[in-house]
Amino acid sequence: MRRGDLGRALALVRRRTLSGTPLHIRLMERDGCHLCAEAHRALRRIALDVPLEIERVDIAALATPERDRYELRIPVLVAAGEELDAAGLEDPAIMRWVRDVRDRSARGA
């Protein structure tokens, strides 16, 4: 078995064995945004360890007030009423935010 095949197999096993309700995260992005693409890849890596439901939202399709809110801040992660400006953040920082939001929403439920 090649190394890449083993990595994909392990990722599938981890993804299928996660328990709990997934945290719904909206990734506010724009077409052609390289930082947005990197934020999405980071979320997918994090989703191997934490159950996430990732929704990608193109801000160009939003109404003007909401689009203006995110225009200069993308990529922005939105979950449980909280926002994180994710431009340039490494996986550990995003993971801490995801876990904090998940813990706060679990306590508030």
Beta strands, then each sheet from edge to edge (+ up, - down):
strand 1: 23-29
strand 2: 52-58
strand 3: 76-79
strand 4: 82-85
sheet 1: 2+ 1+ 3- 4+
end
